[in-house]
Amino acid sequence: MSWLDRVRNALPFAPRRDVPDNLWQKCPSCGQMVFAKEWEENLSVCPKCGFHGRIGPDERFDQLFDGGIYTPLAPPEVREDPLKFRDSAKYVDRIRKARATTGDQDALINARGEIEGLKAVVGVQNFAFMGGSMGLAVGAAFVAGAEAAIADRCPYIIFTAAGGARMQEGILSLMQMPKTTVAIARLREAGLPYIVVMTDPTTGGVTASYAMLGDVQIAEPGALIGFAGQRVIESTIREKLPEGFQRAEYLLDHGMLDMVVHRAELRAELARLIGYLCPQSA
């Protein structure tokens, strides 16, 4: 036995396999290693650079609603794989995999609850579910959320996160754009506010429809927001785009957003807006 083996065996080192592999969270922006518990306590925001990590519906609802208490709305039933689509894998298999990974029925989940004592219906798109893509299920869930808000006489708040329309549903996915627009018109006819919070990323057909139709347009810091990708735009216009183009702060400076709000301040800001726009929610 070598001297190195004798020293190593004598010292109380824990075997590597006994050390949990989920103690740390690496910030995708600055590369800082953050304790997973600290990352969670900081609302999945990097304490060093302020990068806002992507979160799913459950985490968002827990952060937003009073005491983390809310009632999920049942996902509407829609036809699955209406076009019998297949590329490198069957569409139905992709849906099953996404459901197993996220635990969600589809990319948009709604819930009822209170924000600082004010009623609200909140919808959250989950980018982890097939890129938050908009298909029949997302369109139906959006309409169901708007109808629930009308029934409750409260605002509908949507957190967007999507790569755009779901290609596996073809033209049917694009039909969700006017469908959701009509649902927003019904909210306005009922005199109820529709508030959009755009998170990273919000792109494609979602941006071209319900993400840009809010009575108040909010975004989280650093969120990527746009229709076409930056490289596509540059190759089309044959010009270099400005630094930070399509990021929340750039869009705020150019009038496409009303405000950019840090995640830690979002709950209070939404409560303030509901109080102004929909005082009957109390």
PAZAPA-4460 file (N, C-alpha, C; in steps of 0.05 Angstrom, whole numbers, plus 32768, in hexadecimal, padded with zeros to 4 digits):
% residues 282
    n_x    n_y    n_z   ca_x   ca_y   ca_z    c_x    c_y    c_z   seq   type   mol
   8011   7FE8   8000   8000   8000   8000   8012   8019   8000     1      M     A
   800C   802C   7FEE   801C   8044   7FED   8015   8057   8004     2      S     A
   8027   806A   8008   8022   807E   801E   8009   808E   8018     3      W     A
   8002   8093   7FFF   7FEA   80A2   7FF8   7FD1   8093   8000     4      L     A
   7FD1   8078   7FFB   7FBA   8068   8002   7FB7   8067   8020     5      D     A
   7FCE   8065   802F   7FCC   8064   804C   7FC0   807E   8058     6      R     A
   7FC9   8095   804D   7FBF   80AE   8057   7FA2   80B2   8050     7      V     A
   7F9B   80AB   8037   7F7F   80AE   802F   7F6C   809C   803F     8      R     A
   7F75   8084   8045   7F64   8072   8054   7F62   807A   8071     9      N     A
   7F76   8088   807B   7F76   8090   8097   7F65   80A9   809C    10      A     A
   7F61   80BA   8088   7F52   80D2   808C   7F34   80CD   8087    11      L     A
   7F24   80DC   8096   7F07   80D8   8095   7EF9   80E4   807D    12      P     A
   7F03   80DE   8065   7EF6   80E8   804D   7EDD   80D7   8047    13      F     A
   7EC8   80E5   8040   7EB0   80D7   8038   7EB3   80CD   801C    14      A     A
   7EAA   80B4   8016   7EAC   80AB   7FFA   7E9D   80BE   7FE8    15      P     A
   7EA7   80C1   7FD0   7E9A   80D4   7FBE   7E7D   80CE   7FB8    16      R     A
   7E76   80B4   7FB8   7E5B   80AD   7FB2   7E47   80B5   7FC8    17      R     A
   7E52   80BB   7FE0   7E41   80C3   7FF6   7E3A   80E1   7FF6    18      D     A
   7E47   80F0   7FE4   7E42   810D   7FE3   7E2B   8112   7FCF    19      V     A
   7E16   811F   7FD8   7DFF   8124   7FC5   7E08   8134   7FAD    20      P     A
   7DFD   812E   7F96   7E05   813D   7F7E   7DF2   8154   7F78    21      D     A
   7DE0   815A   7F8A   7DCD   8171   7F86   7DD1   8187   7F9B    22      N     A
   7DE9   8189   7FA6   7DED   819E   7FBA   7DF1   81B9   7FAE    23      L     A
   7DF9   81BA   7F94   7E01   81D3   7F87   7DF0   81D8   7F6F    24      W     A
   7DEC   81F1   7F69   7DDF   81FA   7F50   7DF2   820D   7F42    25      Q     A
   7DF9   8207   7F29   7E0B   8218   7F1A   7DFA   822C   7F0A    26      K     A
   7E00   8246   7F0E   7DF2   825B   7F00   7DF8   8259   7EE2    27      C     A
   7DE4   8257   7ED1   7DE9   8255   7EB4   7DF5   826E   7EA8    28      P     A
   7DF3   8285   7EB6   7DFC   829E   7EAC   7E19   82A4   7EB4    29      S     A
   7E1F   82A4   7ECE   7E3A   82AC   7ED7   7E4B   8294   7EDF    30      C     A
   7E3F   827C   7EE1   7E4E   8264   7EE8   7E53   8261   7F05    31      G     A
   7E48   8273   7F16   7E4C   8271   7F33   7E3F   8258   7F3E    32      Q     A
   7E4D   824A   7F50   7E41   8233   7F5D   7E33   823C   7F76    33      M     A
   7E19   8237   7F78   7E09   8240   7F8E   7DFD   8227   7F9C    34      V     A
   7DFC   8228   7FB7   7DEF   8212   7FC5   7DD2   8210   7FBB    35      F     A
   7DCA   81F7   7FB6   7DAF   81F3   7FAC   7D99   81FF   7FBE    36      A     A
   7D9E   81FD   7FD8   7D8B   8208   7FEB   7D8A   8226   7FE9    37      K     A
   7DA1   8233   7FE6   7DA2   8250   7FE3   7D95   8258   7FC9    38      E     A
   7D9A   8249   7FB3   7D8D   824E   7F9A   7D6E   824D   7F9C    39      W     A
   7D65   8239   7FAA   7D48   8236   7FAE   7D3D   824D   7FBF    40      E     A
   7D4A   8253   7FD5   7D41   8269   7FE6   7D42   8284   7FD8    41      E     A
   7D53   8287   7FC4   7D55   82A0   7FB5   7D43   829F   7F9D    42      N     A
   7D2F   828E   7F9D   7D1A   828C   7F88   7D26   8284   7F6D    43      L     A
   7D3B   8274   7F6E   7D48   826A   7F55   7D55   8282   7F46    44      S     A
   7D5E   8295   7F55   7D6D   82AC   7F49   7D89   82AC   7F54    45      V     A
   7D9D   82AF   7F42   7DB9   82AF   7F4A   7DBF   82C6   7F5D    46      C     A
   7DC9   82C1   7F75   7DCF   82D7   7F87   7DE7   82E8   7F7F    47      P     A
   7DF7   82DE   7F6C   7E0E   82ED   7F63   7E08   8300   7F4C    48      K     A
   7DFC   82F5   7F36   7DF7   8305   7F1E   7DDA   830C   7F19    49      C     A
   7DC7   8301   7F29   7DAB   8307   7F26   7D9D   82F8   7F10    50      G     A
   7DAA   82E4   7F04   7D9E   82D4   7EEF   7D85   82C6   7EFA    51      F     A
   7D6F   82C8   7EEB   7D56   82BC   7EF2   7D53   82A1   7EE5    52      H     A
   7D55   828C   7EF5   7D53   8271   7EEA   7D36   826A   7EE2    53      G     A
   7D33   8257   7ED0   7D19   824F   7EC8   7D0C   823D   7EDD    54      R     A
   7CF3   8242   7EE3   7CE5   8232   7EF7   7CCA   8229   7EEB    55      I     A
   7CBF   8213   7EF7   7CA6   8208   7EED   7C8E   8212   7EFC    56      G     A
   7C76   8208   7EF5   7C5E   8212   7F01   7C5D   820E   7F20    57      P     A
   7C64   81F7   7F2A   7C62   81F2   7F47   7C73   8207   7F57    58      D     A
   7C8B   820B   7F4E   7C9D   821D   7F5C   7C92   823A   7F5A    59      E     A
   7C88   8241   7F42   7C7E   825C   7F3E   7C65   8260   7F4F    60      R     A
   7C53   824D   7F51   7C3B   8250   7F61   7C42   8253   7F7F    61      F     A
   7C55   8243   7F88   7C5E   8244   7FA4   7C69   825F   7FAB    62      D     A
   7C77   826B   7F98   7C83   8286   7F9D   7C6E   829C   7F9D    63      Q     A
   7C5A   8298   7F8D   7C47   82AE   7F87   7C2F   82AF   7F99    64      L     A
   7C22   8299   7F9E   7C09   8299   7FAD   7C0E   829A   7FCB    65      F     A
   7BFC   82A6   7FD9   7BFE   82A9   7FF6   7C01   828E   8004    66      D     A
   7C17   828B   8013   7C1C   8272   8021   7C20   825A   8010    67      G     A
   7C25   825F   7FF6   7C28   8248   7FE3   7C0F   8238   7FE0    68      G     A
   7BF8   8244   7FE6   7BDE   8236   7FE4   7BD0   823E   7FCA    69      I     A
   7BC9   822A   7FBB   7BBB   822F   7FA1   7BAC   8216   7F99    70      Y     A
   7B9A   821A   7F86   7B8A   8204   7F7B   7B8F   8202   7F5D    71      T     A
   7B9D   81ED   7F55   7BA2   81E9   7F38   7B88   81E5   7F28    72      P     A
   7B86   81F0   7F11   7B70   81EB   7EFF   7B75   81D2   7EEF    73      L     A
   7B60   81C2   7EEC   7B63   81A9   7EDD   7B6A   81AF   7EC0    74      A     A
   7B7E   81A2   7EB5   7B86   81A7   7E99   7B6F   819F   7E86    75      P     A
   7B68   81AF   7E73   7B53   81A8   7E5F   7B5C   818F   7E4F    76      P     A
   7B49   817F   7E47   7B4F   8168   7E36   7B4F   8171   7E19    77      E     A
   7B64   816A   7E0B   7B65   8170   7DEE   7B6F   8157   7DDF    78      V     A
   7B6D   8158   7DC5   7B77   8142   7DB5   7B95   8142   7DB6    79      R     A
   7BA0   812B   7DBC   7BBD   8128   7DBB   7BC6   811D   7DA0    80      E     A
   7BDC   8129   7D96   7BE7   8121   7D7D   7BD2   8121   7D67    81      D     A
   7BC5   8138   7D62   7BAF   8139   7D4E   7BB9   8134   7D32    82      P     A
   7BD3   8138   7D2C   7BDD   8134   7D11   7BED   811A   7D0E    83      L     A
   7BED   810A   7D24   7BFD   80F1   7D24   7C1A   80F7   7D1B    84      K     A
   7C25   810A   7D28   7C3F   8115   7D20   7C56   8103   7D2A    85      F     A
   7C6A   8101   7D19   7C83   80F2   7D21   7C9B   80FE   7D13    86      R     A
   7CB0   8104   7D22   7CC9   810C   7D15   7CDD   80F7   7D1D    87      D     A
   7CF1   80FE   7D2D   7D04   80E9   7D37   7CF7   80D8   7D4C    88      S     A
   7CE1   80E1   7D57   7CD1   80D1   7D6B   7CB4   80D8   7D68    89      A     A
   7CA2   80C7   7D72   7C86   80CC   7D71   7C7F   80E4   7D84    90      K     A
   7C6D   80F4   7D7B   7C64   810B   7D8B   7C58   8101   7DA6    91      Y     A
   7C49   80EC   7DA5   7C3D   80E2   7DBE   7C53   80D9   7DD2    92      V     A
   7C69   80CF   7DC8   7C7F   80C7   7DD9   7C8C   80DF   7DE5    93      D     A
   7C8E   80F4   7DD6   7C9A   810D   7DE0   7C89   8119   7DF7    94      R     A
   7C6E   8117   7DF3   7C5C   8121   7E07   7C5F   8111   7E21    95      I     A
   7C60   80F6   7E1E   7C63   80E5   7E36   7C7D   80EB   7E45    96      R     A
   7C92   80EF   7E36   7CAC   80F5   7E42   7CAB   810F   7E51    97      K     A
   7C9E   8124   7E45   7C9C   813E   7E52   7C8B   813D   7E6B    98      A     A
   7C76   812D   7E6A   7C65   812A   7E82   7C74   811C   7E98    99      R     A
   7C83   8107   7E91   7C93   80F9   7EA5   7CA8   810A   7EB2   100      A     A
   7CB4   811C   7EA2   7CCA   812D   7EAB   7CC0   8143   7EBD   101      T     A
   7CA9   8150   7EB5   7CA0   8168   7EC3   7C8A   8162   7ED7   102      T     A
   7C7B   814C   7ED3   7C64   8147   7EE4   7C4B   8157   7EDC   103      G     A
   7C4D   8167   7EC7   7C37   8177   7EBD   7C29   816A   7EA5   104      D     A
   7C0F   8171   7EA2   7C00   8166   7E8B   7C09   8171   7E71   105      Q     A
   7C0F   818C   7E71   7C19   8199   7E59   7C28   81B2   7E62   106      D     A
   7C2E   81C4   7E4E   7C40   81DA   7E54   7C34   81F1   7E62   107      A     A
   7C1A   81F3   7E65   7C0D   8209   7E73   7BFB   81FF   7E89   108      L     A
   7C01   8207   7EA2   7BF2   81FF   7EB9   7BE6   8218   7EC6   109      I     A
   7BCC   8216   7ECE   7BBE   822C   7EDB   7BB8   8225   7EF8   110      N     A
   7BB6   823A   7F09   7BAF   8236   7F25   7BA0   824F   7F2F   111      A     A
   7B8E   824A   7F42   7B80   825F   7F51   7B8E   8264   7F6C   112      R     A
   7B8E   827D   7F75   7B99   8282   7F8F   7B97   82A0   7F96   113      G     A
   7BA4   82A8   7FAA   7BA5   82C4   7FB2   7BC1   82CE   7FB3   114      E     A
   7BC5   82E7   7FAA   7BDE   82F5   7FAC   7BDB   830D   7FBE   115      I     A
   7BE6   830A   7FD6   7BE3   831F   7FEB   7BC5   8325   7FEF   116      E     A
   7BB6   8310   7FF1   7B99   8312   7FF7   7B87   8318   7FDF   117      G     A
   7B93   831B   7FC8   7B83   8321   7FB0   7B81   8309   7F9E   118      L     A
   7B69   8302   7F95   7B64   82EB   7F84   7B71   82EE   7F69   119      K     A
   7B7B   82D8   7F5E   7B87   82D8   7F44   7B87   82BC   7F38   120      A     A
   7B85   82BB   7F1E   7B8A   82A2   7F10   7BA4   82A5   7F02   121      V     A
   7BB6   8292   7F05   7BD1   8295   7EFA   7BD7   827D   7EE9   122      V     A
   7BE1   8282   7ED1   7BEA   826D   7EBF   7C09   826F   7EBC   123      G     A
   7C16   8258   7EBC   7C33   8256   7EBA   7C3A   8243   7EA4   124      V     A
   7C4A   824C   7E91   7C55   823B   7E7C   7C6F   822F   7E86   125      Q     A
   7C72   8215   7E81   7C8A   8207   7E8A   7C9C   8201   7E72   126      N     A
   7CB3   820F   7E70   7CC5   820B   7E5A   7CD0   81EF   7E59   127      F     A
   7CD1   81E2   7E70   7CDB   81C6   7E72   7CC9   81B3   7E63   128      A     A
   7CB0   81BA   7E5E   7C9D   81A9   7E50   7C9E   81B0   7E32   129      F     A
   7CAE   81A2   7E24   7CB1   81A6   7E07   7CB5   81C3   7DFF   130      M     A
   7CC6   81D0   7E0E   7CCC   81EC   7E09   7CB5   81FF   7E0D   131      G     A
   7CA2   81F7   7E1E   7C8A   8208   7E23   7C7A   820D   7E0A   132      G     A
   7C7D   81FC   7DF6   7C71   8201   7DDC   7C52   8202   7DDD   133      S     A
   7C47   8212   7DCC   7C2A   8217   7DCB   7C1C   8205   7DB7   134      M     A
   7C0B   81F3   7DC2   7BFB   81E2   7DB2   7BDE   81E3   7DBB   135      G     A
   7BCF   81CF   7DB3   7BB2   81CE   7DBB   7BAE   81CF   7DD9   136      L     A
   7BBF   81C0   7DE8   7BBC   81BF   7E05   7BC2   81DA   7E12   137      A     A
   7BD6   81E8   7E08   7BDD   8203   7E13   7BC7   8217   7E0C   138      V     A
   7BBD   8216   7DF4   7BA7   8228   7DED   7B8E   8223   7DFD   139      G     A
   7B87   820A   7E01   7B70   8204   7E12   7B74   820C   7E2F   140      A     A
   7B8C   8208   7E39   7B92   820F   7E55   7B90   822E   7E58   141      A     A
   7B9A   823C   7E44   7B99   825A   7E46   7B7C   8263   7E47   142      F     A
   7B6B   8258   7E35   7B4F   825F   7E35   7B42   8258   7E50   143      V     A
   7B48   8240   7E5A   7B3D   8238   7E74   7B45   824B   7E8B   144      A     A
   7B5E   8254   7E8A   7B68   8267   7E9E   7B59   8281   7E9D   145      G     A
   7B55   828B   7E84   7B46   82A4   7E80   7B29   82A1   7E8A   146      A     A
   7B1D   828B   7E83   7B01   8286   7E8C   7AFF   8284   7EAA   147      E     A
   7B12   8278   7EB7   7B12   8276   7ED4   7B15   8291   7EE1   148      A     A
   7B25   82A3   7ED5   7B28   82BE   7EDF   7B0E   82CD   7EDC   149      A     A
   7B01   82C9   7EC5   7AE7   82D7   7EC1   7AD3   82CD   7ED6   150      I     A
   7AD2   82B3   7EDB   7ABF   82A8   7EEF   7AC5   82B2   7F0B   151      A     A
   7ADF   82B6   7F11   7AE7   82BF   7F2C   7AE8   82DD   7F2E   152      D     A
   7AE4   82EB   7F18   7AE6   8309   7F18   7B01   8312   7F22   153      R     A
   7B16   8307   7F16   7B31   830E   7F1F   7B43   830F   7F06   154      C     A
   7B5B   8319   7F09   7B6D   831A   7EF2   7B77   82FF   7EE9   155      P     A
   7B7F   82FD   7ED0   7B8E   82E6   7EC6   7BAB   82EF   7EC2   156      Y     A
   7BBD   82E1   7ECF   7BDA   82E7   7ECD   7BE8   82CF   7EC0   157      I     A
   7BF6   82D5   7EAA   7C04   82BF   7E9C   7C22   82C4   7E9D   158      I     A
   7C30   82AE   7EA4   7C4E   82AE   7EA3   7C56   829F   7E8A   159      F     A
   7C61   82AD   7E77   7C67   82A0   7E5E   7C84   8296   7E5E   160      T     A
   7C88   827F   7E51   7CA3   8274   7E4D   7CA0   825F   7E36   161      A     A
   7CA9   8266   7E1E   7CA3   8255   7E08   7CB6   825A   7DF1   162      A     A
   7CBA   8244   7DE2   7CC9   8246   7DC9   7CB8   824C   7DB1   163      G     A
   7C9D   824E   7DB6   7C8B   8254   7DA0   7C75   823F   7D9D   164      G     A
   7C6B   823D   7D85   7C56   8229   7D7F   7C62   820D   7D7E   165      A     A
   7C51   81F9   7D84   7C5A   81DD   7D84   7C59   81D2   7D68   166      R     A
   7C70   81CD   7D5C   7C71   81C5   7D40   7C63   81AA   7D3B   167      M     A
   7C61   8199   7D4F   7C55   817F   7D4B   7C37   8181   7D46   168      Q     A
   7C2B   8199   7D4B   7C0F   819D   7D47   7C09   81AF   7D2F   169      E     A
   7C1E   81B7   7D21   7C1A   81C6   7D08   7C08   81DE   7D0B   170      G     A
   7BF6   81E1   7CF7   7BE4   81F8   7CF6   7BD2   81FA   7D0E   171      I     A
   7BCC   81E3   7D1B   7BBB   81E3   7D33   7BC8   81F3   7D49   172      L     A
   7BE3   81F2   7D4B   7BF0   8202   7D60   7BEE   821F   7D5A   173      S     A
   7BF0   8227   7D41   7BEE   8243   7D39   7BD2   824E   7D3E   174      L     A
   7BBE   823D   7D3D   7BA2   8245   7D42   7B9E   824D   7D5F   175      M     A
   7BB1   8246   7D71   7BAE   824E   7D8D   7BB3   826C   7D90   176      Q     A
   7BC1   8278   7D7D   7BC6   8295   7D7F   7BAC   82A6   7D7F   177      M     A
   7B9B   82A3   7D6B   7B82   82B1   7D6C   7B6F   82A7   7D82   178      P     A
   7B71   828E   7D88   7B60   8283   7D9E   7B65   8290   7DB8   179      K     A
   7B7F   8293   7DBF   7B86   82A0   7DD8   7B80   82BE   7DD8   180      T     A
   7B82   82CA   7DC0   7B7C   82E6   7DBD   7B5F   82EC   7DC3   181      T     A
   7B4D   82DA   7DBA   7B31   82DC   7DBF   7B2B   82DA   7DDD   182      V     A
   7B39   82C8   7DEB   7B36   82C5   7E08   7B3E   82DE   7E17   183      A     A
   7B53   82EC   7E0D   7B5C   8305   7E19   7B47   831A   7E15   184      I     A
   7B3B   831B   7DFD   7B25   832E   7DF7   7B0E   832A   7E0A   185      A     A
   7B08   8311   7E11   7AF2   830B   7E24   7AF9   8315   7E40   186      R     A
   7B12   8313   7E47   7B1A   831E   7E61   7B15   833D   7E62   187      L     A
   7B1C   8349   7E4C   7B19   8367   7E4B   7AFB   836F   7E4B   188      R     A
   7AEB   835F   7E3D   7ACE   8364   7E3D   7AC3   8362   7E59   189      E     A
   7ACF   8350   7E69   7AC6   834C   7E85   7AD2   8361   7E97   190      A     A
   7AE3   8372   7E8D   7AEF   8387   7E9D   7B04   837D   7EB0   191      G     A
   7B11   8367   7EA9   7B26   835B   7EBA   7B41   835E   7EAD   192      L     A
   7B56   8362   7EBE   7B70   8366   7EB3   7B7E   834C   7EAB   193      P     A
   7B8E   834F   7E96   7B9E   8339   7E8D   7BBC   8342   7E8F   194      Y     A
   7BCB   8334   7EA0   7BE6   833C   7EA6   7BF9   8327   7E9C   195      I     A
   7C0E   832F   7E8D   7C22   831D   7E82   7C3C   8321   7E90   196      V     A
   7C48   830B   7E98   7C63   830B   7EA3   7C74   82F9   7E91   197      V     A
   7C86   8305   7E81   7C96   82F6   7E6E   7CB0   82ED   7E7C   198      M     A
   7CB5   82D3   7E7A   7CCD   82C8   7E86   7CDE   82BC   7E70   199      T     A
   7CF6   82B4   7E77   7D09   82AA   7E63   7D04   828D   7E5B   200      D     A
   7D02   8287   7E41   7CFE   829A   7E2B   7CE1   829C   7E23   201      P     A
   7CD9   82B1   7E16   7CBE   82B4   7E0B   7CC2   82BC   7DEE   202      T     A
   7CBC   82A9   7DDC   7CC2   82AD   7DC0   7CAC   82A2   7DAE   203      T     A
   7CAF   82A6   7D94   7C9E   829A   7D80   7C81   82A3   7D81   204      G     A
   7C70   8290   7D7B   7C53   8296   7D7A   7C47   829E   7D94   205      G     A
   7C53   8297   7DAA   7C49   82A0   7DC5   7C4D   82BE   7DC7   206      V     A
   7C65   82C7   7DBF   7C6B   82E4   7DBF   7C58   82F2   7DAC   207      T     A
   7C52   82E6   7D95   7C41   82F2   7D81   7C24   82F2   7D87   208      A     A
   7C1C   82E7   7D9E   7C00   82E6   7DA6   7BFD   82EF   7DC3   209      S     A
   7BF6   82DD   7DD5   7BED   82E5   7DEF   7C03   82F1   7E01   210      Y     A
   7C1D   82ED   7DFA   7C32   82F9   7E0B   7C34   8317   7E08   211      A     A
   7C2A   8322   7DF1   7C2D   833E   7DEC   7C12   834D   7DEE   212      M     A
   7BFE   8341   7DFA   7BE4   834D   7DFA   7BDB   8354   7E17   213      L     A
   7BED   8355   7E29   7BE6   835B   7E45   7BDE   8378   7E49   214      G     A
   7BCD   837C   7E5D   7BC7   8397   7E66   7BE0   83A3   7E73   215      D     A
   7BEF   8392   7E80   7C09   8399   7E8B   7C1E   8384   7E82   216      V     A
   7C34   838D   7E77   7C49   837C   7E6D   7C61   837D   7E80   217      Q     A
   7C67   8366   7E8C   7C7D   8364   7E9F   7C90   834F   7E95   218      I     A
   7CA9   8352   7E9C   7CBD   833D   7E96   7CD0   833A   7EAD   219      A     A
   7CDB   8322   7EB0   7CF0   831D   7EC4   7D0A   8327   7EB8   220      E     A
   7D1D   832F   7EC8   7D37   8339   7EBE   7D45   8325   7EAC   221      P     A
   7D50   832F   7E96   7D60   831F   7E84   7D50   830C   7E73   222      G     A
   7D36   830C   7E74   7D26   82F9   7E64   7D29   82FE   7E46   223      A     A
   7D2C   82E9   7E37   7D2D   82EA   7E1A   7D11   82EC   7E0F   224      L     A
   7D0A   8301   7E00   7CEF   8305   7DF6   7CF1   830D   7DD9   225      I     A
   7CE3   82FF   7DC8   7CE3   8307   7DAC   7CD3   82F3   7D9B   226      G     A
   7CD1   82F9   7D81   7CC3   82E6   7D6F   7CD7   82D4   7D62   227      F     A
   7CE7   82DE   7D4F   7CFC   82CF   7D42   7D16   82D1   7D52   228      A     A
   7D27   82BE   7D4E   7D41   82BE   7D5C   7D54   82D3   7D51   229      G     A
   7D67   82DB   7D61   7D79   82F0   7D5A   7D89   82EA   7D41   230      Q     A
   7D92   82D1   7D3E   7DA2   82CA   7D26   7D91   82CB   7D0D   231      R     A
   7D77   82C3   7D0F   7D65   82C5   7CF8   7D61   82E1   7CF0   232      V     A
   7D5D   82F3   7D03   7D59   8310   7CFD   7D72   831B   7CF0   233      I     A
   7D89   8315   7CFB   7DA2   8320   7CF0   7DA7   8316   7CD4   234      E     A
   7DA1   82FD   7CCF   7DA5   82F3   7CB4   7D91   82FE   7CA0   235      S     A
   7D7A   8307   7CAA   7D65   8312   7C99   7D6B   832F   7C92   236      T     A
   7D72   833F   7CA6   7D77   835C   7CA2   7D94   8361   7C9B   237      I     A
   7DA5   834D   7C9F   7DC2   834F   7C99   7DCF   8366   7CA9   238      R     A
   7DC7   8368   7CC2   7DD3   837C   7CD4   7DD7   836F   7CEF   239      E     A
   7DEA   8379   7CFE   7DF0   8370   7D19   7DDC   837E   7D2C   240      K     A
   7DCF   836E   7D3D   7DBB   8379   7D4F   7DC9   8385   7D68   241      L     A
   7DBC   8398   7D75   7DC8   83A4   7D8D   7DCC   8391   7DA4   242      P     A
   7DDF   8398   7DB5   7DE4   8387   7DCD   7DCB   8386   7DDE   243      E     A
   7DC5   836D   7DE7   7DAE   836A   7DF8   7D93   836A   7DEA   244      G     A
   7D94   836A   7DCF   7D7B   8369   7DC0   7D6A   8351   7DC8   245      F     A
   7D50   8356   7DCB   7D3C   8342   7DD3   7D3E   833A   7DF0   246      Q     A
   7D4E   8348   7E00   7D4D   8343   7E1C   7D3A   8357   7E2A   247      R     A
   7D30   834F   7E41   7D1B   835F   7E4E   7D22   837C   7E52   248      A     A
   7D3B   8382   7E5A   7D43   839D   7E5F   7D43   83AE   7E46   249      E     A
   7D4B   83A2   7E30   7D4C   83B0   7E16   7D2F   83B6   7E0D   250      Y     A
   7D1D   83A3   7E10   7D01   83A7   7E09   7CF3   83BC   7E1A   251      L     A
   7CFB   83BD   7E34   7CF0   83D1   7E45   7CF9   83ED   7E3C   252      L     A
   7D12   83F0   7E35   7D1C   840A   7E2C   7D0F   8412   7E12   253      D     A
   7D05   83FF   7E02   7CFA   8406   7DE8   7CDB   8404   7DE8   254      H     A
   7CCF   8403   7DFF   7CB2   8406   7E01   7CA1   83EE   7DFE   255      G     A
   7CAD   83D6   7DFD   7C9D   83BD   7DF9   7C94   83B1   7E13   256      M     A
   7C9F   83BA   7E29   7C98   83B1   7E44   7C91   83C8   7E56   257      L     A
   7C80   83C2   7E6A   7C7A   83D6   7E7E   7C8D   83D7   7E95   258      D     A
   7C98   83BF   7E9B   7CAB   83BD   7EB2   7CBA   83A3   7EB1   259      M     A
   7CD2   83A3   7EBD   7CE2   838C   7EC1   7CE4   8389   7EE0   260      V     A
   7CDB   8372   7EEA   7CD9   836E   7F07   7CE8   8356   7F10   261      V     A
   7CF9   835A   7F24   7D08   8344   7F30   7CF4   8330   7F3D   262      H     A
   7CFB   8317   7F3B   7CE9   8302   7F45   7CE2   8306   7F63   263      R     A
   7CF4   8310   7F72   7CEF   8314   7F8F   7CDA   832A   7F94   264      A     A
   7CD7   833C   7F80   7CC4   8352   7F83   7CAA   834E   7F73   265      E     A
   7CA9   8337   7F65   7C93   8333   7F52   7C78   832F   7F60   266      L     A
   7C78   8321   7F76   7C5F   831B   7F84   7C52   8336   7F8E   267      R     A
   7C62   8347   7F9A   7C58   8360   7FA4   7C4F   8372   7F8D   268      A     A
   7C5D   8371   7F77   7C56   8382   7F60   7C3C   8379   7F54   269      E     A
   7C38   835F   7F51   7C1F   8355   7F47   7C07   835C   7F59   270      L     A
   7C0C   835A   7F73   7BF6   8361   7F86   7BEF   837F   7F83   271      A     A
   7C03   8390   7F7F   7BFE   83AC   7F7B   7BED   83B1   7F62   272      R     A
   7BF4   83A3   7F4D   7BE6   83A7   7F33   7BC9   839C   7F35   273      L     A
   7BC6   8385   7F42   7BAB   837B   7F46   7B9A   838E   7F56   274      I     A
   7BA5   839A   7F6B   7B97   83AD   7F7B   7B8E   83C5   7F6C   275      G     A
   7B9F   83CE   7F59   7B98   83E5   7F48   7B83   83DE   7F33   276      Y     A
   7B88   83C8   7F25   7B78   83C1   7F0D   7B5F   83B1   7F13   277      L     A
   7B5F   83A2   7F2A   7B49   8390   7F2F   7B43   8390   7F4E   278      C     A
   7B3B   83A6   7F59   7B37   83A7   7F76   7B22   8394   7F81   279      P     A
   7B10   838B   7F6F   7AFB   8378   7F78   7B06   835C   7F7D   280      Q     A
   7B20   8357   7F77   7B2C   833E   7F7D   7B30   8339   7F9B   281      S     A
   7B2F   834D   7FAB   7B33   834A   7FC7   7B1D   833A   7FD4   282      A     A
***
